[in-house]
């Protein structure tokens, strides 16, 4: 029995030279939210990952009975029959189903069932990514939300690759650190883009020098501080234009510009049209 794709939030990301199509769900209070079909033997056309956050779960897979506890992670290969035997109450897991593209030997070497026990540092990173994805999934995804959920997905999968392929020089190891920094910077700048924020503010937040911060911005985004801040202010502007009926003067202030003229000048340079024309071309207003 395969899961219907429409039951999950679909996200595609790239990491370590691979493209990953992810189908995500999370389950709380197992006897209410874990589907009854999960207690019968079934399989999926995609790989499946469990990350146990609270409580315990027993699964039967590949002829084995496996107990999973908080902090445990397992990967079940596509096509392998399995079932949930029992869950405790309360219970919380993060459930990730995914397809791999350009994975090469990774899929070939993936056994039917992999049990992973990340250390505290890695587990904290995985839980941070899973929690971020969950928050995004619980709301209607705006353009900003879609960007963030992809960033969290990249972080989660980079951590998974580190655990599946713990070899020296594994490209995913560098990806994990870079993606963690990507998420931190993107969230901080977007959350403060209405303020007169400076590169020094970002450096203080990251606890790095101005020179180190500029180097990180180039490494993560290929942009300067000013370019990245403008990108996020324009992202916020597009969101306000499509999701609200706020006048442009108010919009400008919320996007960190003191005057309508200054905002419109940057917006037109960035998008090739004025905010008013952009709003007219994207008729998704709040009634």
N, C-alpha and C positions, 0 to 999 in steps of 0.2 A: 504494500500500500504506500503510495507516494504522497507527500504533502502537496497541496495546491499552492502554486506560487503566489496567488492572490492573498493567501493567508499571512504573508510575511512582507516586510519592508525590503525592497530590492535596492542594493547598492553595489556599484562596480568600482574597484580601486586597482591601482597598480603598485606593486611592491616587489623588490628584488628581481626585476625583469619579468615578472609574471602579471597577468591580469586575473583578478579574483572577482567573481560574481557571487555576492553574498545575500542570503535570505535569512533574515533575523527575526527572532521571537524571544520573549522572556516569559517565565512561568513563576507565579507566586501561588502559595497554598495549593499544593499539587492536586488534592482530591477535587478541587473546584475547577482548576484551569488546565491540568494535563489531560489531554483528550483520552477518552476511554480506549480509543484504538491504539494508543501508545502501550497499553498493557498486553496487547496481542503481538505476536511475532510479525514484524513488518520490515521493509527496507525502503531506501530512498534512492533516487537517481543521482543524488548529490552526496558529498561528504557531510558529516554532521559532527559538531563540536558541542560538548557540554562544559560549562564552567560553573562549578557549584559554589554558591555564595553563602547559603544558609541551609542548615539541615543536612540530612543524608538521603541518598538514593541508591538503590540496588538495581542493576541492569543485568540482563542475560544477553550475551553477545558472543558469537563465534565459539559456542559450546562452553563458555565460561560464565560464572556468576561473579560480578564485580561490585564491590562496595565503594561508593564515592562519598567523600567527606568534604567539608568546606575547604576551599583552596585547591581541590583536585580538578583536573581537566582531562577529558578524554576525547579522542577523535575516532569516529566510526567511519570506515571507508564506504564509499558508494556501493550499493548492491549487497551489503552484508546484513543478514537478518538479525534483528535485535528486539528487545522489549524492555519496558520498565516493569520491574517486579514489585517494588514498593518505594514509597517516599515517606519521610517523616513530616510532621507538622510542627511549626511552620516550615516552609521550604521556599527557596529562591534559587533559580539557576539562570544563567544566560545561555541561550540556545542559538547557535550559529550554523547555518547550512550553506555550503559554498561549492562552487565549481572553480577549477583551476584551468588556466589557459597558459600555454608556453611554460609548463611546469617541468618538463623534461623528466629527469630521473626521480624527482620528488614523488610523483604519483606512482611510478613504477615500484618504488621501494616502500610505499606506504602499506603497512600491514593491515589486516582486517580491523584490529582494535589497538589503539595506542593510549596508554595511561601516562599522563604527564603530571609531575609534581613540581611546579615552579617554586623557586625560592621567594622569600618575602619581597625583595626588590622587584622581581619580575611579576609576582602576583599583584602587587600594588599597581604596577603599570597596566596590567591586563584589566584589573577591576576598574581603574580610572577610565580606560577606553570603553569598557562595557557599560559603565554608568553613564558616560557621555552619550553613547549611542541610545541607551534606554531613554534618557531625557529627551533627545531629539525625536525618538519614535512616538512619544506620548503626546506630540503636538503636530498640528498641520505644518508640514515642512515648507518653509519659505526658501528662497534662493540661499539665504544665509544658513539656514538649517541644513540644507543639502550639502553645502560646502563643509560644514562642521562634522556631519555624520560620516562623510568620506574621510575626513582627517582622523576621526576616532577609529574608523574601520582600518585605515592604513596602520595606525599604531597597534591595534589589536592583532592584525595579521603579521606585522613585523615581529611582535613578541612571540607569536605562534611559530613562525619560521625559526626563530632563535632556538626554540625548544625542540622542534622537529629535526633541525640540522645544526646541532651545537658544535660546529667545526670552526677552527681558527680561520679568520678571513672570510667567514660567511657574510655576504653583502647585506643580509637582513640585519646584522648587528649594528652596522652604521645607520641603516634606515631607521631602526627603532629610536636611537637617540635623536636623529634629525627630525623625525616625525613628532616626537614628544615636544621638542622645542617649537616646531611648526604650530602645534595646537596651542601651546602656551602663548606664543606671540600673537597668533590670529585672534584668540579669544580676548586677550588683554587690549589690543588695539581697537577691536570692534566695540568692546564694552565701553571704551573711553573715547571713541572717535568724535563725540559731541564736545569734548573738552579741548582746551588749548594745549594738548599733550605734546611733549618734546621727546627727542631721542634720549635725553638724559633720564626722563621718566621711565622709559622702557628699560634702559640700562640698570636703573635702580631696582626695578621690578625683577629683572633677571639676575641681579647681583653680579653684573659684569661691568667692565669698563666700557666707555663709549666706543673705543676702537674694537674691542671684542664683540660688542653688540652689532656694529656695522658689518663685521665679518660674518656673524651668524645670519644676519638678514640676507646677505649676498648668497650664503650657502643654502639657506632654506628656500628663499623666494627668488633669488636673482635680482633683487630690487634694493634700492636705498630706503632709508626710513621714510622719507617724504613720499616716495613712489608707493610704498606699501600702505601708508596711512591714507593717501588719496584713493587707492584702490578700495579700501574698506569703507571710506566715506561715500564713494560712489555706489558701493554695494548697498549701504544703508539707504542712500537716496532712491535707488531703484525699488527697494522694498517699500519705502514710504509712498512712492508714486503709485505703485500697483496695489497696495493693500490699504491705503487711506485716502481721504479727500482733503488732507491738510493743504493749506495754501503754501505756495512756494517760499514765502517769507519765513513761515514757521519751519518748513522743511530745511531751509538753509541753516537755521540756528541749531536744529537737532543733528545736523551733519557736521557741525563744527565751524560754520562760516558766519562771520559777523554781519555780512550784507547779502542781500539777494543778488546783487550784481556780481559779487565775487564768486558766489556759488554757481550762478548761471554760466559764468565765463569758464570755470573749471569743468562743469558738466558738459557744456557744448564741445569743449576741446576733447573730452574723454569719449563722448558718445556721438559726436557729429550732429547733434540737434539740441534744441532747448529742452528743459524739463517738461514744459507744457506739451510740446510736440511728442516727446517720448511717452508721456502719460496717455495722450490720445491714441498712440499706436499700440498701446498695451491695455486693452479694456478689461481690467480685472479689479474694478473698484469695489470697495465695501459699500453695500447698499445702505 
